[in-house]
Amino acid sequence: MFRDTSAGQSPAQATSRRDPRRRLLEAMIEAVALRGYDRTTVSRVLSVAGLEEAVFSEHFRDKRDCFNQALDELIGHGERVALELLELDAPWAERVRLGLERLLAALADDPAAARVLLVEMLGAGPEACERQRIALRLFIALVQQGRTESAGGAQLPEQTSEAIVGGVVSILHRRALQGQTDELPALCADLTYFALLPYLDHERALALVSP
């Protein structure tokens, strides 16, 4: 969902033949994941990308501009998946399960992107935080569709879907802080149950996530 990290290569290596802008965006993600946003410098990004400062200036105003563009591309992949799930002709609960399955697998496959999206972007200024908030709206909208599955959906608090998505993000944030993103796919059943339960009764939610 996020980046191509196949063939055992690091993302920076995998993009060595791509255009300079792409190499710089990948290098920014690598550097921020390793050092944190505050301690990442343009010089460090250039070192990872193997490019000169003049090339950086052709594509970005400064470090923040490069980071925000890198974020936009990472988040954009997730947004496209969310839009597909909103429009998919499948039962709501299955779309929620599939969305979580794809998200957790993508985060596990790209630890650097996971670290940036779940941890580092929170300290990168209001623009980065706003970008995350906008992206989460799509996942909130997907969960919100569960109201039609619930006999008492109209009585649920308006913020139910927002609280569910916020809870999931909080759990993922903690795992990323602990360096356990490789374990995220194992959480799929539990997180799916957590997302479905307010809209479905315990038995129905449990049946949908049980093997």
NUTORTI-430846 format. One record per atom (N, C-alpha, C): residue in one letter; z, x, y. Coordinates in steps of 0.2 Angstrom, whole numbers, plus 2048, in hexadecimal, padded with zeros to 3 digits. Layout:
REM residues N
AZXY;...
//
This chain:
REM residues 211
M8008047FA;M800800800;M800804806;F80380A806;F80480E80C;F7FF81480C;R7FF819808;R7FB81F808;R7F9821802;D7F3825801;D7F18277FB;D7F482E7F9;T7F982E7F4;T7FD8347F3;T7FB8357EB;S7F58347E9;S7F38357E2;S7F283C7E1;A7F183E7DA;A7EF8447D7;A7F48497D9;G7FA8477DA;G80084C7DA;G8008507E1;Q7FC84E7E6;Q7FB8517EC;Q80084E7F1;S8028527F6;S8068507FB;S80184C800;P803847804;P7FF843808;P7FB84880D;A7FE84D80F;A7FB852813;A7F5855810;Q7F6857809;Q7F185B805;Q7EB856804;A7ED850802;A7E984B800;A7E4849806;T7E684A80C;T7E2848812;T7DE84E815;S7DE854811;S7DC85A814;S7D585A816;R7D1856813;R7CA855815;R7C884F819;R7CD84C81B;R7CC846820;R7CC848827;D7CA84382B;D7CA845832;D7D0847835;P7D084B83B;P7D684E83E;P7DB849840;R7D9843842;R7DE83E844;R7E283C83E;R7DF83B838;R7E2839832;R7E783E830;R7E5844830;R7E984A82E;R7F084A832;L7EF849839;L7F584983D;L7F984383C;L7F783E83B;L7FB838839;L7FF839833;E7FC83C82E;E7FF83D827;E804842828;A80384782C;A80784D82E;A80D84A832;M80C846836;M81284383A;M81783F835;I81483B830;I81883882B;I81C83D827;E819842825;E81C847821;E82284B825;A82084C82B;A82585082F;A82B84C831;V82A846833;V830841834;V83483F82E;A83183E829;A83583D823;A839843821;L837849822;L83B84F820;L840851825;R83E85082C;R843853831;R84684D835;G843847835;G846842839;G841842840;Y84183C843;Y83D83C849;Y83F84084E;D845840850;D847844856;D84684C855;R84684E84F;R84685684E;R83E85784C;T83A85384C;T83385484A;T830856851;T82C85B851;T82885D857;T82185D856;V81D85D85B;V81685D85A;V814864857;S817869858;S81586F855;S81686F84D;R81C86B84B;R81D86A844;R817866841;V815861844;V81085D842;V809861841;L808865846;L802869846;L80286E840;S80887183F;S80987583A;S807872833;V80A86C832;V80986882C;V80286682B;A7FF864830;A7F8862830;A7F3868830;G7F586E832;G7F0874832;G7EB873838;L7ED87083D;L7E986F843;L7EB873849;E7E787384E;E7E9876855;E7EB87185A;E7EF87385F;E7F286E864;E7EC86A867;A7E786D869;A7E186A86C;A7DF864868;V7DF864862;V7DD85F85D;V7E285985E;F7E885A85E;F7ED85585F;F7EC851866;S7EB85586B;S7EA852872;S7E384E872;E7DF84F86E;E7D984B86E;E7DA84486B;H7E0843867;H7E183D864;H7E7839866;F7EC83D869;F7F283A86B;F7F583D871;R7F9838875;R7FC83A87B;R80283F87A;D80683D875;D80C841874;D80E84086D;K81484286B;K817841864;K81883A863;R81B836868;R81C82F867;R81682B866;D81182D869;D80A829868;D80882A861;C80883085F;C806832858;C80A82E853;F81182E854;F81582B84F;F81482484F;N813820855;N812819855;N80C817852;Q80681C853;Q80081A84F;Q80181B848;A804820846;A80682183E;A80981B83C;L80E81983F;L81281383D;L80D80D83D;D80980C842;D805806842;D80080683C;E7FE80C839;E7FA80C833;E7FE80A82D;L80480D82D;L80880C827;L80A804826;I80C80282C;I80E7FB82C;I8087F682B;G8027F882D;G7FD7F482D;G7FB7F2826;H7FC7F7821;H7FA7F681A;H7FF7F0817;G8057F1819;G80A7EC817;G8087E581A;E8067E5820;E8047DE823;E7FE7DB820;R7FA7DF81E;R7F47DC81A;R7F67D9813;V7FA7DD810;V7FD7DA80A;V8007D380B;A8057D3810;A8087CD812;A8047C7813;L7FE7C9817;L7F97C3819;L7F67C1812;E7F47C580E;E7F17C3808;E7F67BF804;L7FC7C0804;L8017BC800;L8027B5803;L8027B580A;L8027AF80D;L7FD7AA80B;E7F77AD80A;E7F17A9809;E7EF7A8801;L7F37AC7FD;L7F17AC7F6;L7F37A57F3;D7EE7A37EF;D7EF79C7EB;D7F379D7E5;A7F979D7E6;A7FE79E7E0;A80579B7E3;P80979A7DE;P8107977DF;P81379B7E4;W8177987E9;W81B79C7EE;W8207A17EB;A8237A07E6;A8287A57E3;A8247AB7E0;E81E7A97DD;E81A7AF7DA;E8187B37E0;R8167B07E5;R8147B57EB;R81A7B97EE;V8207B67EE;V8257BA7F0;V8277C07EB;R8277BE7E5;R8287C47E0;R8227C97E0;L81C7C77E1;L8177CC7E1;L8177D07E8;G8197CD7ED;G81A7D17F3;G81F7D67F3;L8257D47F0;L82A7D97EF;L8287DF7EA;E8257DD7E5;E8227E27E0;E81E7E77E3;R8197E47E7;R8147E97EA;R8187ED7EF;L81C7EA7F3;L8207EE7F8;L8247F47F5;L8287F27F0;L82C7F77ED;L8287FC7EA;A8237FB7E6;A81F8007E3;A81C8047E8;A8198027EE;A8168067F3;A81B80B7F6;L8228087F7;L82780D7FA;L8298127F5;A8298107EF;A82B8157EA;A82581B7E9;D81F8197EA;D81A81D7E9;D8198227EF;D81C8207F5;D81B8247FB;D8228257FE;P82682A7FC;P82D82B7FE;P82D82C806;A828830808;A82883280F;A82782C813;A822828812;A821822815;A82781D815;A82A81D80F;A83081980F;A83581B813;R836821813;R83C824818;R83A82281F;V834823821;V832822828;V83381A82A;L830816825;L83080F827;L83780C826;L83B80E822;L84280B821;L84880F825;V847815827;V84C81882A;V84A81B831;E845820831;E844824837;E84182083D;M83D81A83B;M83A817841;M840813845;L846812842;L84B80E845;L84E81284B;G84D81984B;G84F81D850;G84A820855;A84481D854;A83E820858;A83C81C85E;G841818860;G840814867;G83E80D866;P83E80986B;P83D80286B;P836800868;E83180486A;E82B802868;E82A802860;A82D80785D;A82C807856;A830801853;C836800856;C83A7FA853;C8377F4854;E8337F3859;E8307ED85A;E82A7EC856;R8277F2854;R8217F184F;R8247EF848;Q82A7F1846;Q82D7EF840;Q82E7E8840;R8317E5846;R8337DE846;R82D7DA846;I8277DC849;I8217D8849;I81F7D7841;A81F7DD83E;A81C7DD837;A8217D9832;L8277D9834;L82C7D582F;L82A7CD830;R8287CB836;R8267C4837;R8227C1831;L81D7C582F;L8197C382A;L81C7C2823;F8217C6821;F8257C581B;F82A7C081C;I82C7BF822;I8317B9824;I82D7B3823;A8277B2825;A8237AC824;A8217AB81D;L8207B0819;L81F7AF812;L8257AC80F;V82B7AE810;V8327AC80D;V8337A5810;Q8317A4816;Q83279D819;Q82F797816;Q829799813;Q82579480F;Q829791809;G82F794807;G833791802;G83678B804;R83778980A;R83A78380C;R83677D809;T83077E808;T82C778804;T82E7787FD;E83177D7FA;E83377D7F3;E83A77A7F2;S83E7797F7;S8457777F7;S8467707F9;A84976C7F5;A84B7667F7;A84F7657FD;G85376A7FE;G85776A804;G85576F809;G84E771809;G84C77680E;G84D774815;A84C76E817;A84D76C81E;A85476D820;Q85976E81C;Q86076F81E;Q86277681E;L85D77A81C;L85F78181C;L85F784823;P863789825;P86378C82C;P85C78E82D;E85A78E833;E854790836;E853798834;Q85879B834;Q8587A3834;Q8587A582C;T8587A0828;T8597A2821;T8547A881E;S84D7A6820;S8487AB81E;S8497B2821;E84B7B2827;E84C7B882B;E8527BC828;A8577B8826;A85D7BC823;A85B7BF81C;I8577BB819;I8557BE812;I8517C4813;V84C7C4817;V8487CA818;V84C7D081B;G8517CE820;G8557D3822;G85A7D681D;G85C7D2818;G8607D5813;G85C7D980E;V8567D880D;V8527DC809;V8517E380C;V84F7E2812;V84E7E9816;V8547ED816;S85A7EA817;S8607EE817;S8617F1811;I8607EE80B;I8617F1805;I85C7F7804;L8567F6806;L8517FB805;L85380180A;H855800810;H857805815;H85D809811;R86180680E;R86780A80B;R86480E805;R86080C801;R85D8107FC;R8598167FF;A855815804;A85181A807;A85681F80A;L85C81D80D;L860822810;L86382680A;Q864824804;Q8678277FF;Q86282B7FB;G85B82B7FD;G85682E7F9;G85482B7F3;Q8558257F2;Q8548217EC;Q84E81D7EC;T84981E7F0;T84381A7F0;T83F8197EA;D84081E7E5;D83C81E7DF;D83F8197DA;E8458167DC;E8498117D8;E84780A7DA;L8448097E0;L8438037E3;L8407FE7DE;P83A7FF7DB;P8377FA7D6;P83C7F77D2;A8417FA7D0;A8467F77CB;A84A7F27CE;L84A7F17D5;L84E7EC7D9;L84A7E67D9;C8437E67D7;C83F7E07D8;C8427D97D6;A8447D97D0;A8477D37CD;A84D7D07D1;D8527D57D3;D8587D37D7;D8567D07DE;L8517D47E1;L84F7D27E8;L84B7CC7E8;T8477CB7E3;T8437C47E2;T8487BF7E2;Y84D7BF7DD;Y8527BA7DC;Y8567B97E3;F8587BE7E7;F85B7BD7ED;F8577B97F2;A8507BB7F2;A84C7B77F7;A84A7B07F5;L84A7AF7EE;L8497A87EC;L84F7A37EC;L8557A67EB;L85B7A27EA;L85C79C7EF;P85C79E7F6;P85D7997FB;P8597937FA;Y8537947F8;Y84E78E7F7;Y84E78B7F1;L84F78E7EB;L84F78C7E5;L85678C7E2;D8587887DD;D85F7887DA;D85F78E7D6;H8657907D4;H8667967D0;H8627967C9;E8627917C6;E85E7917BF;E8567927C0;R85478F7C5;R84C7907C7;R84B7977C9;A84F79A7CE;A84E7A07D0;A84F7A67CB;L8547A57C7;L8557A97C1;L84F7A97BC;A84D7A37BB;A8477A37B6;A8417A67B8;L8407A67BF;L83A7A97C2;L83A7B17C2;V8407B47C1;V8417BB7C1;V8437BE7BB;S8447BA7B6;S8467BC7AF;S8407BE7AB;P8417C47A7;P83B7C67A3;P8397C079E;
//
